[in-house]
Amino acid sequence: MAEIVQQRIEDRIPELEQLERVGLFTKKEVKSIIKRATAMEYKLHRLIVKKEDFIAYVQYEINILELVKKRRVHIHYQFKKEEIEFPIIHRINSVFRRATNKWKDDVQLWLSHIAFCKKWATKGQISKVFSSMLAIHSDKPALWIMAAKSELEDRSSSESARHLFLRALRFHPTNKKVYQEYFRMELLHCEKLKQQQMELEKAKMDLGEYEFSLVILNAKLAEVVYRDATEKIKEAEFVLSLLNIASIFEFAKDLQELILQDLKTNYTEDSLTWDFMAKRELEAPGAGEELQTAKGRASDVNRREERCCQVYEEGVKNISTESMWTCYVAFCLERLKRKTNVQELKDKRQARLLGVLQRAHDCSLLQEAYYKNWLQILLSMGDAEGAAAVAREAVQRHSQSVSVWSLGLQTLIQLESADVGQLFRDALAHVDPKESLPLWQLQVQWSTAIQSPEETEAVFKRGLLSAAAAVSMEMKECYLDWSYSTGGYKKARKTFTSLQENRPLPKSFFTTMMEIEKKQENPKTNNLRDYYERALEVFGTSDEDLWLQYIQEEMGPRGRPENCGKIHWRAMKFLEGESVEKFTTKYTLLQTGHL
């Protein structure tokens, strides 16, 4: 091992001598480099090597390269790069190769090597690194795409990029991203050739026998890629993604038209096709004279939106599905949200949306989320009767949805409907108890504001019996708060006493009662101790803060400081895991006055 290390260090001597001779490094710095490099080389030749050692060595060599680059600028010396930088770059590539041969599965290591090659202009090395990486990681489409893009962008080799995409498709014949990037690459190559042809024609250069391929110039290769892709992946979304790529290129009008015709012919069973075709109507040119006034522009926009709606209407006739109606509703909602100063246009958009919402609802194909928009519009219009009707129909249609029940009940509460109480009972009967907490919270708010104390207390008592622990615990805390706000300390104490053995109990149930006790004119310390003891029965093994608060309470004016030692001993005995260490740290801070 020592002989190999010594040989590698000796191989560095010519470049180090050059560094010193031309004044980039001092003699002392060269000695330091030799010492550091020797230590790192020994690490790389141990019986058990670590990846971190290779990475550290590479980073050290890159740092030297960066330093050489800065000092060249500083002393204005740009010669002997072949004798100084090239050996360092070669050595870094060699270390990377050794690392990737040993840790073949580490993709990040491969990518780090590629990033280095790109930064230090070793483009010939990039292809070799990609080739070695893809031989091992051929199952990763993103790496094939990255390699092909590198060939096109870094080496300007469309032929190599095409070859890599074709190889990628052998491994991933139905991968959308590979096809999309291959399609884009062919169009980019076509655009580049067209630009070259234009420049040559402007310069009036004689090309001799050389001619630009019409097949490529007319985007026929991109068309071949499109046809192959759509034979294997028959999805409207995928076809639309290819159309969006083609639409970037001005010269690809024929290809765009071909894709559009394909959509209209083969993908009319997909709502995305109708959505796309409808929105295209917004791009139609308007009448020039009309566009001079705000009212004229609004009229033109309305006509375009009507044409969009005609396409959507045809779509819902052909495929009356939830996704199709969702596209239609989403379009109408988006247009309504657009700002306009013309009230007539705003009214038409609102009427159009309300009509579509009603029809989608009648077909039982309106998504839950859109009921909120529907109710907001009706309430803003002042249509209380319509809003109440929609709220009731929504909860009947989506009787197991907590969000729809919450929305419907909030609307009916706002409208002061008489049957809200019954609807709350219906809601809790239909939804999953584990998800019912928002409904209980809403019912408590409504009952507290509207109903008598006796009726509100009955709501709390029903909530305490819930099978869901989250509901039961929340109701206990709310019940205690409500008891104090309506009946004062005595009622709160009575409620606490009645529930203190009713498990599970939240920590806030106890801390709330502690705060209530402290608010009294003459708080009883024995009661506070009782609350702490009961809380520690439940949370004493994991909550170090509760123990600390108990100690602080005893250290206070109403407490007994002599009890602190006993509480500390008990805390150390009962706490488990990391809580012990946290408690010890916080207790030390408390004793030193830092907590």
Residue pairs with C-beta under 8 A, 6 or more apart in sequence:
1 42
1 45
1 46
4 45
5 38
5 41
5 42
5 45
8 41
9 34
9 37
9 38
9 41
11 87
12 34
12 37
12 87
12 91
14 83
14 87
15 83
15 84
15 87
15 88
16 25
16 30
16 33
16 34
18 80
18 83
18 84
19 25
19 30
19 68
19 84
20 26
20 27
20 30
22 77
22 79
22 80
22 84
23 75
23 77
24 68
24 71
24 72
24 75
24 77
24 84
25 33
25 71
33 64
36 60
37 60
40 53
40 56
40 57
40 60
41 57
43 49
43 50
43 53
43 57
44 53
44 54
44 57
44 95
44 98
49 102
51 99
51 102
51 103
51 106
51 109
54 95
54 96
54 98
54 99
55 99
55 112
57 95
58 92
58 95
58 96
58 99
58 112
58 116
61 88
61 91
61 92
61 95
62 92
62 116
64 88
65 85
65 88
65 89
65 92
65 120
68 84
68 85
68 88
72 78
85 120
89 120
89 122
92 116
93 113
93 116
93 117
93 122
93 125
96 109
96 112
96 113
96 116
96 129
97 113
99 109
100 106
100 109
100 110
100 113
100 132
100 133
103 109
104 136
105 136
107 133
107 137
107 140
107 143
110 129
110 132
110 133
110 137
113 129
114 126
114 129
114 130
114 133
114 146
114 150
116 122
117 123
117 125
117 126
117 129
118 126
118 150
118 154
123 154
123 155
126 150
126 154
126 155
127 150
127 151
127 155
127 160
130 143
130 146
130 147
130 150
133 143
133 147
134 143
134 144
134 147
134 167
137 143
138 144
138 171
139 171
141 168
141 171
141 172
141 175
141 177
141 178
142 177
144 164
144 165
144 167
144 168
144 171
144 172
144 178
145 168
145 177
145 178
145 181
147 164
148 160
148 161
148 162
148 164
148 165
148 168
148 181
148 182
148 185
149 161
149 181
149 185
151 157
151 158
151 160
151 161
151 164
152 158
152 161
152 185
152 188
152 189
158 185
158 189
158 192
161 185
161 189
162 182
162 185
162 186
165 178
165 181
165 182
165 185
168 175
168 178
168 182
169 175
169 178
169 179
169 182
172 178
173 232
174 232
174 233
176 233
176 238
176 241
179 225
179 228
179 229
179 233
179 238
179 242
180 241
180 242
180 245
182 225
182 229
183 222
183 225
183 226
183 229
183 242
183 245
183 246
184 245
186 219
186 221
186 222
186 225
187 219
187 222
187 245
187 246
187 248
187 249
187 252
189 216
189 221
190 216
190 217
190 219
190 221
190 222
190 249
190 251
190 252
191 249
191 251
193 212
193 213
193 216
193 217
194 217
194 251
196 212
197 212
197 217
200 207
215 221
218 254
219 249
219 251
219 252
219 254
219 255
222 246
222 252
222 255
223 255
223 258
226 242
226 255
226 258
226 259
229 238
229 242
230 238
230 239
230 242
230 262
234 266
235 270
236 263
236 267
236 270
236 272
236 273
237 270
237 272
239 259
239 262
239 263
239 267
240 263
240 272
240 273
240 276
242 259
243 256
243 259
243 260
243 263
243 276
246 252
246 255
246 256
246 259
247 256
263 273
263 276
263 277
264 273
264 277
267 273
268 274
268 318
268 319
269 318
269 319
270 319
271 315
271 319
271 321
271 323
271 324
271 326
271 327
272 327
274 311
274 312
274 314
274 315
274 318
274 319
274 324
274 327
275 312
275 315
275 327
275 331
277 311
278 308
278 309
278 311
278 312
278 315
278 327
278 331
279 308
279 331
281 304
281 307
281 308
281 310
281 311
282 304
282 305
282 308
284 304
284 307
286 297
286 300
286 303
286 304
287 296
287 300
289 296
290 296
290 297
290 299
290 300
291 297
291 300
294 341
294 342
295 342
295 344
298 340
298 342
298 344
298 345
301 340
301 345
302 345
302 348
305 335
305 349
305 352
308 331
309 328
309 332
309 352
312 327
312 328
312 331
315 324
315 327
315 328
316 324
316 325
316 328
320 363
320 365
321 365
322 365
322 366
322 367
324 365
325 356
325 359
325 360
325 363
325 365
325 366
326 367
326 370
328 356
328 360
329 353
329 356
329 357
329 360
329 366
329 367
329 370
332 349
332 352
332 353
332 356
333 353
333 370
333 373
335 349
335 352
335 353
336 346
336 349
336 350
336 353
338 349
340 346
350 377
350 381
353 373
353 377
354 374
354 377
354 378
357 366
357 370
357 373
357 374
360 366
360 370
361 374
361 390
361 393
361 397
364 397
366 397
368 398
368 401
368 403
368 404
371 390
371 394
371 398
371 404
371 407
371 408
372 407
374 390
375 387
375 390
375 391
375 394
375 407
375 411
378 386
378 387
378 390
379 387
379 411
379 414
384 415
387 411
387 415
388 411
388 412
388 415
388 417
390 411
391 407
391 408
391 409
391 411
391 412
392 408
392 412
394 404
394 407
394 408
395 404
395 405
395 408
395 409
395 423
395 426
395 427
397 404
398 404
399 405
399 430
400 430
400 431
400 432
401 431
402 431
402 432
402 435
402 436
402 438
402 439
405 427
405 430
405 431
405 439
406 438
406 439
406 442
408 423
409 420
409 423
409 424
409 427
409 439
409 442
409 446
410 442
412 419
412 420
412 423
413 420
413 442
413 446
417 423
420 446
420 450
421 451
424 439
424 442
424 443
424 446
427 436
427 439
428 436
428 439
428 440
428 443
431 439
433 466
433 467
433 468
433 471
434 468
434 470
436 466
436 468
436 471
437 468
437 470
437 471
437 474
440 463
440 466
440 471
440 474
440 475
441 474
441 478
443 459
444 456
444 459
444 460
444 463
444 475
444 478
444 482
447 455
447 456
447 459
448 456
448 482
451 459
453 486
456 482
457 479
460 475
460 478
460 479
460 482
463 471
463 472
463 474
463 475
463 478
463 479
464 472
464 475
464 476
464 479
464 499
464 502
465 472
466 472
466 475
469 504
472 504
473 504
473 505
473 506
473 509
474 506
476 499
476 502
476 505
476 506
476 509
477 506
477 508
477 509
477 512
479 495
479 499
480 492
480 495
480 496
480 499
480 509
480 512
480 513
480 516
481 512
483 491
483 492
483 494
483 495
484 491
484 492
484 516
489 516
489 520
492 513
492 516
493 513
496 509
496 513
499 505
499 509
500 534
503 538
505 538
507 535
507 538
507 539
507 543
507 546
510 531
510 532
510 534
510 535
510 538
511 535
513 531
514 528
514 531
514 532
517 523
517 524
517 527
517 528
517 531
518 528
523 558
525 558
525 559
528 553
528 558
532 546
532 549
532 550
532 553
535 546
536 546
536 547
536 550
536 574
539 546
540 546
540 547
540 571
540 574
540 575
541 574
541 575
541 576
541 579
542 575
542 576
542 577
542 579
543 579
544 571
544 575
544 579
544 580
544 582
544 583
544 586
545 586
547 567
547 568
547 570
547 571
547 575
547 583
548 583
548 586
548 587
548 590
548 595
550 567
551 564
551 567
551 568
551 587
551 590
552 590
553 559
554 560
554 561
554 563
554 564
554 567
555 561
555 564
568 587
571 583
572 580
572 583
572 584
575 583
586 595
589 595
